[in-house]
Amino acid sequence: MNRWSPQPAPDEADGLILFDGVCVFCSRWVRFVIERDPERRFRFVAIQSEGGRALATRYGIDPDAPQTNAVVWGGRIFFKSDAALTVLGQLRGARALAGLKAAPRSVRDAAYDLIARNRYAVFGRTETCMAPGPEDRARFVA
């Protein structure tokens, strides 16, 4: 089994997305999800927060140099392209993209890794985590 294969996560809250809060690309991903999730199924935790660091450590993600985002869905935690495609499969107007899961994970994750390695250089980095608007603040876990 690959290190980043989905794992059981029965004690984690479904719909929790772990993301790099200082990564501009990752923060845009969170906004993308919020805009397409009127049912509010997803909540968010920045890896830089106490809860985010703890979650990352539990599942083998280095909180100081994260190589992946993650999502808990259906009692399992998903990483890399599996995480992104699992989320997309639940979003209005993006469900068709979840069909990319048919491609081999090794190919999908290679593309994911290329973006992840270059995310700060291409998209930028902030000194502080994104601040949600008041209407979405309750969706963020500390």
Backbone as a chain_set.jsonl record, in Angstrom:
{"seq": "MNRWSPQPAPDEADGLILFDGVCVFCSRWVRFVIERDPERRFRFVAIQSEGGRALATRYGIDPDAPQTNAVVWGGRIFFKSDAALTVLGQLRGARALAGLKAAPRSVRDAAYDLIARNRYAVFGRTETCMAPGPEDRARFVA", "coords": {"N": [[0.848, -1.191, 0.0], [0.54, 2.206, -0.828], [2.03, 5.05, 0.732], [0.361, 7.265, 0.673], [-2.138, 6.258, 0.248], [-5.714, 5.98, 0.672], [-6.885, 5.954, 4.057], [-8.392, 4.372, 6.932], [-10.402, 6.468, 8.97], [-12.08, 6.659, 11.305], [-12.579, 8.164, 13.587], [-12.531, 10.791, 12.915], [-14.058, 13.862, 11.844], [-16.418, 13.803, 9.27], [-16.038, 15.381, 6.104], [-14.039, 17.172, 6.676], [-11.488, 19.251, 5.65], [-8.086, 19.399, 5.32], [-5.7, 21.863, 4.888], [-3.023, 23.863, 3.465], [-2.576, 26.732, 4.975], [-1.103, 29.062, 4.404], [-0.538, 29.039, 1.784], [-1.247, 30.426, -1.264], [-2.527, 29.257, -3.499], [-3.749, 27.045, -2.256], [-5.485, 28.325, -0.493], [-7.163, 29.522, -2.348], [-8.317, 27.214, -3.338], [-9.844, 26.441, -1.121], [-11.696, 28.57, -1.079], [-12.928, 28.078, -3.542], [-14.193, 25.628, -2.99], [-15.965, 26.435, -0.93], [-17.662, 28.187, -2.348], [-19.053, 26.4, -3.935], [-20.378, 24.686, -2.331], [-23.109, 24.794, -1.071], [-24.553, 23.328, 0.749], [-22.938, 23.159, 2.859], [-21.252, 21.043, 3.633], [-18.57, 20.695, 3.913], [-15.825, 21.431, 6.058], [-13.009, 23.283, 7.287], [-9.522, 23.116, 8.053], [-6.576, 24.677, 8.789], [-3.254, 23.647, 8.24], [-1.402, 24.927, 9.743], [-2.593, 25.518, 12.119], [-3.308, 24.559, 15.55], [-5.056, 22.323, 15.705], [-4.903, 21.468, 13.053], [-2.183, 20.795, 12.772], [-2.091, 18.636, 14.546], [-3.876, 16.807, 13.32], [-2.54, 16.401, 10.872], [-0.127, 15.236, 11.765], [-1.11, 12.859, 12.907], [-1.709, 11.405, 10.631], [0.619, 11.115, 9.192], [1.608, 13.346, 7.8], [3.927, 15.871, 7.297], [3.75, 18.659, 9.2], [5.295, 20.941, 8.941], [6.316, 20.948, 6.43], [4.288, 20.35, 4.357], [3.212, 17.869, 2.068], [0.862, 17.302, 0.94], [-2.671, 17.868, 0.703], [-5.614, 17.015, 2.561], [-8.633, 15.113, 2.986], [-11.39, 14.163, 4.938], [-13.725, 11.731, 4.402], [-16.58, 9.785, 4.358], [-15.699, 8.202, 6.495], [-13.051, 7.737, 5.965], [-9.707, 8.878, 5.275], [-8.394, 10.85, 2.747], [-5.738, 11.568, 0.446], [-3.599, 13.789, -1.449], [-4.203, 13.637, -4.954], [-6.443, 12.01, -4.71], [-7.778, 13.19, -2.562], [-8.489, 15.756, -3.552], [-10.11, 15.017, -5.766], [-12.1, 13.559, -4.498], [-13.395, 15.551, -3.042], [-14.208, 17.24, -5.182], [-16.057, 15.555, -6.37], [-18.283, 15.895, -4.814], [-19.218, 18.425, -5.188], [-21.322, 20.92, -6.573], [-21.508, 21.444, -10.031], [-18.95, 20.541, -10.438], [-18.732, 17.869, -10.324], [-18.285, 16.13, -12.497], [-15.555, 16.202, -12.893], [-14.576, 14.471, -11.008], [-14.465, 12.081, -12.249], [-11.914, 11.761, -13.119], [-10.688, 10.109, -11.367], [-10.542, 7.656, -12.474], [-8.183, 7.491, -13.826], [-4.86, 6.205, -13.373], [-3.627, 6.287, -10.018], [-0.912, 6.827, -9.642], [-0.223, 8.396, -11.848], [-1.996, 10.57, -11.566], [-1.151, 11.519, -9.056], [1.47, 12.242, -9.632], [1.117, 14.518, -11.224], [-0.189, 16.084, -9.316], [1.889, 16.315, -7.399], [3.77, 17.819, -8.834], [2.507, 20.314, -9.021], [2.212, 20.832, -6.26], [4.905, 20.972, -5.372], [5.714, 23.309, -6.573], [3.98, 25.291, -5.755], [4.275, 27.588, -4.086], [6.142, 29.143, -5.475], [4.857, 29.614, -7.928], [2.198, 30.46, -7.332], [2.322, 31.882, -4.971], [2.806, 32.881, -1.513], [1.614, 33.551, 1.738], [2.121, 35.402, 4.792], [0.417, 34.901, 6.847], [-2.362, 32.795, 7.762], [-5.275, 32.331, 5.692], [-8.087, 34.461, 6.169], [-11.325, 33.785, 6.891], [-14.502, 35.074, 5.723], [-17.118, 36.601, 7.726], [-19.488, 35.122, 7.354], [-18.615, 32.58, 6.826], [-16.952, 31.822, 8.846], [-17.565, 29.948, 10.897], [-17.129, 27.542, 9.67], [-14.508, 26.928, 9.826], [-12.003, 25.229, 11.535], [-10.095, 25.373, 14.474]], "CA": [[0.0, 0.0, 0.0], [1.23, 3.478, -0.937], [1.942, 5.912, 1.93], [-0.73, 8.223, 0.521], [-3.405, 5.573, -0.025], [-6.744, 6.295, 1.67], [-6.782, 5.219, 5.311], [-9.556, 4.528, 7.815], [-10.36, 7.627, 9.876], [-13.42, 6.624, 11.901], [-12.733, 9.131, 14.676], [-12.445, 12.156, 12.376], [-15.317, 14.41, 11.341], [-16.591, 13.779, 7.817], [-16.073, 16.671, 5.438], [-12.961, 18.042, 7.147], [-10.42, 19.431, 4.671], [-6.823, 19.916, 5.835], [-5.049, 22.602, 3.81], [-1.898, 24.733, 3.795], [-3.209, 28.045, 5.121], [-0.291, 30.179, 3.911], [-0.403, 28.825, 0.343], [-2.279, 31.163, -1.993], [-3.277, 28.284, -4.292], [-4.572, 26.243, -1.335], [-6.556, 29.201, -0.016], [-8.12, 29.63, -3.468], [-9.036, 25.938, -3.359], [-10.852, 26.524, -0.052], [-12.755, 29.477, -1.562], [-13.608, 27.344, -4.603], [-15.073, 24.658, -2.336], [-17.022, 27.175, -0.227], [-18.599, 28.719, -3.336], [-19.802, 25.322, -4.586], [-20.873, 23.79, -1.28], [-24.159, 25.489, -0.32], [-25.027, 22.469, 1.828], [-21.957, 23.348, 3.938], [-20.779, 19.723, 4.071], [-17.138, 20.728, 4.176], [-15.223, 22.36, 7.003], [-11.611, 23.476, 6.909], [-8.542, 23.321, 9.114], [-5.249, 24.992, 8.259], [-2.215, 22.809, 8.827], [-0.639, 25.759, 10.661], [-3.318, 25.634, 13.395], [-3.051, 23.464, 16.491], [-5.827, 21.161, 15.266], [-4.373, 21.031, 11.76], [-0.911, 20.114, 13.021], [-2.387, 17.349, 15.183], [-4.453, 15.933, 12.292], [-1.467, 16.065, 9.939], [0.798, 14.311, 12.421], [-1.78, 11.551, 13.049], [-1.773, 10.684, 9.352], [1.924, 11.053, 8.542], [1.924, 14.534, 7.004], [4.821, 16.781, 8.015], [3.07, 19.951, 9.237], [6.212, 22.024, 8.594], [6.599, 20.85, 4.994], [3.23, 19.454, 3.872], [3.269, 17.413, 0.681], [-0.48, 16.962, 0.502], [-3.849, 18.251, 1.464], [-6.32, 15.785, 2.932], [-10.055, 15.272, 3.29], [-12.047, 13.024, 5.571], [-15.017, 11.516, 3.757], [-17.046, 8.407, 4.479], [-14.926, 7.464, 7.494], [-11.69, 7.515, 5.47], [-8.981, 10.1, 4.947], [-7.834, 10.791, 1.403], [-4.591, 12.453, 0.271], [-3.166, 14.185, -2.788], [-5.262, 13.743, -5.96], [-7.653, 11.371, -4.179], [-8.478, 14.175, -1.726], [-9.093, 16.779, -4.415], [-11.175, 14.43, -6.573], [-13.194, 13.207, -3.585], [-14.128, 16.798, -2.79], [-14.863, 17.665, -6.419], [-17.198, 14.675, -6.597], [-19.406, 16.318, -3.98], [-19.521, 19.835, -5.44], [-22.145, 21.296, -7.733], [-20.778, 21.97, -11.176], [-17.592, 19.995, -10.527], [-18.799, 16.41, -10.139], [-17.731, 15.412, -13.646], [-14.102, 16.113, -12.735], [-14.265, 13.317, -10.161], [-14.202, 10.968, -13.153], [-10.465, 11.614, -13.28], [-10.221, 9.027, -10.491], [-10.334, 6.462, -13.3], [-6.767, 7.468, -14.202], [-4.044, 5.603, -12.31], [-3.223, 7.204, -8.953], [0.488, 7.229, -9.836], [-0.222, 9.485, -12.832], [-2.668, 11.71, -10.937], [-0.323, 12.071, -7.982], [2.641, 12.894, -10.226], [0.665, 15.874, -11.574], [-0.428, 16.764, -8.03], [3.191, 16.623, -6.8], [4.381, 18.899, -9.602], [1.869, 21.554, -8.563], [2.52, 21.017, -4.839], [6.31, 21.39, -5.231], [5.921, 24.65, -7.132], [2.841, 26.135, -5.421], [4.674, 28.886, -3.545], [6.824, 29.901, -6.527], [3.922, 29.994, -8.982], [0.983, 31.124, -6.845], [2.649, 32.767, -3.865], [2.69, 32.457, -0.122], [1.349, 34.669, 2.64], [2.713, 35.236, 6.122], [-0.63, 34.46, 7.773], [-3.404, 31.969, 7.158], [-6.41, 33.078, 5.151], [-9.134, 34.813, 7.135], [-12.636, 33.645, 6.253], [-15.489, 36.108, 6.004], [-17.965, 36.271, 8.884], [-20.499, 34.126, 7.004], [-17.997, 31.263, 6.722], [-16.031, 31.609, 9.964], [-17.918, 28.745, 11.655], [-16.702, 26.364, 8.915], [-13.074, 26.772, 10.031], [-11.654, 24.612, 12.806], [-8.79, 25.889, 14.927]], "C": [[0.888, 1.247, 0.0], [1.026, 4.296, 0.333], [0.733, 6.836, 1.872], [-2.034, 7.566, 0.084], [-4.433, 5.985, 1.025], [-6.615, 5.382, 2.89], [-8.091, 5.342, 6.09], [-9.343, 5.724, 8.745], [-11.697, 7.729, 10.606], [-13.65, 7.655, 12.994], [-12.674, 10.583, 14.215], [-13.804, 12.57, 11.821], [-15.351, 14.362, 9.818], [-16.644, 15.206, 7.269], [-14.984, 17.628, 5.881], [-11.84, 18.056, 6.114], [-9.224, 20.071, 5.373], [-6.115, 20.608, 4.679], [-3.908, 23.45, 4.354], [-2.414, 26.169, 3.795], [-2.399, 29.221, 4.633], [-0.051, 30.088, 2.405], [-1.564, 29.522, -0.369], [-3.143, 30.207, -2.819], [-4.231, 27.489, -3.403], [-5.734, 27.064, -0.784], [-7.596, 29.432, -1.112], [-8.948, 28.354, -3.591], [-10.148, 25.961, -2.311], [-12.006, 27.424, -0.496], [-13.586, 28.814, -2.663], [-14.615, 26.368, -3.995], [-16.24, 25.379, -1.661], [-18.086, 27.656, -1.209], [-19.496, 27.646, -3.946], [-20.4, 24.326, -3.596], [-21.957, 24.484, -0.447], [-24.73, 24.652, 0.826], [-24.102, 22.538, 3.044], [-21.494, 22.007, 4.523], [-19.318, 19.735, 4.464], [-16.784, 21.813, 5.191], [-13.718, 22.327, 6.737], [-10.731, 23.665, 8.141], [-7.183, 23.553, 8.449], [-4.213, 24.152, 8.986], [-1.384, 23.598, 9.834], [-1.334, 25.921, 12.022], [-2.987, 24.438, 14.292], [-3.777, 22.189, 16.054], [-5.318, 20.592, 13.955], [-3.06, 20.282, 11.905], [-1.148, 18.721, 13.609], [-2.939, 16.357, 14.163], [-3.363, 15.469, 11.323], [-0.535, 15.014, 10.543], [0.187, 12.916, 12.563], [-1.718, 10.732, 11.765], [-0.484, 10.79, 8.538], [2.268, 12.206, 7.619], [2.817, 15.432, 7.846], [4.175, 18.173, 8.032], [3.972, 21.134, 8.883], [6.589, 22.031, 7.119], [5.559, 19.92, 4.369], [3.373, 19.149, 2.387], [1.885, 17.148, 0.121], [-1.522, 17.709, 1.311], [-4.526, 16.943, 1.839], [-7.783, 16.129, 3.148], [-10.548, 13.99, 3.939], [-13.432, 12.913, 4.942], [-15.387, 10.04, 3.887], [-16.229, 7.568, 5.443], [-13.509, 7.124, 7.069], [-11.036, 8.863, 5.233], [-8.266, 9.873, 3.622], [-6.747, 11.854, 1.274], [-4.383, 12.771, -1.207], [-4.342, 14.251, -3.769], [-6.549, 13.073, -5.505], [-8.467, 12.362, -3.345], [-9.204, 15.193, -2.604], [-10.276, 16.204, -5.201], [-12.355, 13.975, -5.718], [-14.035, 14.436, -3.295], [-14.883, 17.226, -4.041], [-16.102, 16.824, -6.717], [-18.434, 15.044, -5.803], [-19.893, 17.727, -4.291], [-20.363, 20.037, -6.688], [-21.269, 21.875, -8.825], [-19.375, 21.418, -11.331], [-17.576, 18.471, -10.475], [-18.162, 15.629, -11.282], [-16.213, 15.249, -13.53], [-13.685, 14.929, -11.871], [-14.014, 12.074, -11.005], [-12.724, 10.758, -13.424], [-9.885, 10.549, -12.351], [-9.996, 7.738, -11.27], [-8.881, 6.361, -13.774], [-5.966, 6.846, -13.06], [-3.583, 6.65, -11.29], [-1.793, 7.686, -9.158], [0.594, 8.397, -10.814], [-0.841, 10.74, -12.225], [-1.785, 12.361, -9.881], [0.954, 12.714, -8.506], [2.29, 14.326, -10.632], [0.43, 16.691, -10.308], [0.906, 17.213, -7.418], [3.898, 17.766, -7.525], [3.808, 20.248, -9.163], [2.262, 21.837, -7.116], [3.949, 21.523, -4.634], [6.519, 22.84, -5.641], [4.855, 25.654, -6.698], [3.238, 27.505, -4.886], [5.312, 29.751, -4.639], [5.841, 30.422, -7.568], [2.774, 30.854, -8.454], [1.23, 32.079, -5.686], [2.37, 32.147, -2.508], [2.429, 33.701, 0.711], [2.004, 34.383, 3.985], [1.701, 34.731, 7.14], [-1.647, 33.613, 7.017], [-4.548, 32.836, 6.67], [-7.435, 33.333, 6.249], [-10.484, 34.703, 6.438], [-13.54, 34.824, 6.601], [-16.388, 35.669, 7.149], [-18.995, 35.189, 8.593], [-19.935, 32.706, 6.941], [-17.102, 30.918, 7.916], [-16.297, 30.311, 10.729], [-17.473, 27.463, 10.946], [-15.208, 26.065, 9.099], [-12.798, 26.278, 11.44], [-10.273, 25.112, 13.203], [-7.84, 24.823, 15.257]], "O": [[1.866, 1.323, 0.743], [-0.042, 4.236, 0.943], [0.144, 7.155, 2.905], [-2.94, 8.248, -0.397], [-4.062, 6.307, 2.154], [-6.283, 4.203, 2.772], [-8.819, 6.32, 5.92], [-8.239, 5.953, 9.238], [-12.369, 8.758, 10.538], [-14.795, 7.988, 13.298], [-12.758, 11.5, 15.031], [-14.593, 11.733, 11.385], [-14.423, 14.826, 9.156], [-17.214, 16.108, 7.884], [-15.006, 18.796, 5.494], [-11.308, 17.009, 5.747], [-9.338, 21.153, 5.949], [-5.944, 20.019, 3.611], [-3.837, 23.721, 5.553], [-2.659, 26.749, 2.737], [-2.958, 30.303, 4.458], [0.575, 30.973, 1.822], [-2.728, 29.232, -0.097], [-4.367, 30.338, -2.831], [-5.391, 27.285, -3.761], [-6.841, 26.549, -0.627], [-8.789, 29.526, -0.821], [-10.136, 28.406, -3.909], [-11.272, 25.544, -2.59], [-13.17, 27.072, -0.306], [-14.806, 28.973, -2.706], [-15.76, 26.295, -4.441], [-17.389, 24.964, -1.813], [-19.28, 27.545, -0.932], [-20.588, 27.954, -4.424], [-20.868, 23.255, -3.983], [-21.758, 24.737, 0.741], [-25.319, 25.193, 1.762], [-24.437, 22.041, 4.12], [-21.361, 21.856, 5.737], [-18.869, 18.897, 5.246], [-17.334, 22.914, 5.197], [-13.222, 21.441, 6.042], [-11.131, 24.282, 9.128], [-6.712, 22.737, 7.656], [-4.288, 23.971, 10.201], [-0.728, 23.004, 10.691], [-0.723, 26.411, 12.971], [-2.45, 23.432, 13.828], [-3.188, 21.109, 16.035], [-5.303, 19.376, 13.765], [-2.84, 19.263, 11.251], [-0.493, 17.753, 13.222], [-2.524, 15.198, 14.138], [-3.277, 14.285, 10.996], [-0.202, 14.022, 9.895], [0.871, 11.912, 12.367], [-1.68, 9.503, 11.812], [-0.497, 10.577, 7.325], [3.126, 12.068, 6.747], [2.49, 15.722, 8.997], [4.064, 18.804, 6.982], [3.476, 22.213, 8.559], [7.125, 23.02, 6.619], [5.897, 18.831, 3.904], [3.618, 20.034, 1.567], [1.748, 16.804, -1.053], [-1.283, 18.123, 2.446], [-4.049, 15.872, 1.465], [-8.134, 17.269, 3.45], [-10.176, 12.886, 3.543], [-14.211, 13.867, 4.947], [-14.591, 9.16, 3.561], [-16.075, 6.363, 5.244], [-12.836, 6.324, 7.718], [-11.716, 9.867, 5.018], [-7.622, 8.846, 3.409], [-6.819, 12.907, 1.908], [-4.923, 12.103, -2.088], [-5.369, 14.854, -3.456], [-7.637, 13.516, -5.872], [-9.696, 12.373, -3.411], [-10.392, 15.454, -2.414], [-11.327, 16.839, -5.29], [-13.497, 14.006, -6.178], [-15.264, 14.362, -3.303], [-16.071, 17.541, -3.97], [-17.084, 17.333, -7.257], [-19.525, 14.552, -6.093], [-20.883, 18.176, -3.714], [-20.139, 19.405, -7.72], [-20.393, 22.7, -8.563], [-18.672, 21.79, -12.271], [-16.514, 17.856, -10.572], [-17.563, 14.577, -11.056], [-15.655, 14.265, -14.016], [-12.563, 14.438, -11.991], [-13.412, 11.113, -10.525], [-12.322, 9.699, -13.904], [-8.739, 10.131, -12.516], [-9.331, 6.826, -10.779], [-8.404, 5.27, -14.087], [-6.36, 6.954, -11.899], [-3.198, 7.76, -11.659], [-1.492, 8.845, -8.874], [1.417, 9.291, -10.622], [-0.291, 11.835, -12.346], [-1.677, 13.585, -9.812], [1.472, 13.643, -7.885], [3.078, 15.244, -10.409], [0.81, 17.86, -10.241], [1.036, 18.353, -6.972], [4.555, 18.59, -6.89], [4.552, 21.208, -8.96], [2.609, 22.97, -6.784], [4.178, 22.408, -3.81], [7.401, 23.519, -5.115], [4.823, 26.768, -7.222], [2.585, 28.497, -5.212], [5.049, 30.951, -4.717], [5.978, 31.551, -8.039], [2.422, 31.864, -9.064], [0.434, 32.986, -5.446], [1.792, 31.067, -2.38], [2.959, 34.775, 0.424], [2.393, 33.25, 4.269], [2.08, 34.192, 8.18], [-1.772, 33.706, 5.796], [-4.764, 33.94, 7.171], [-7.618, 32.51, 7.145], [-10.758, 35.448, 5.497], [-13.368, 35.481, 7.628], [-16.414, 34.49, 7.502], [-19.345, 34.416, 9.485], [-20.691, 31.736, 6.997], [-16.553, 29.817, 7.973], [-15.356, 29.646, 11.162], [-17.446, 26.401, 11.568], [-14.706, 25.065, 8.586], [-13.296, 26.838, 12.417], [-9.389, 25.254, 12.358], [-6.708, 25.104, 15.65]]}, "num_chains": 1, "name": "protein.A"}
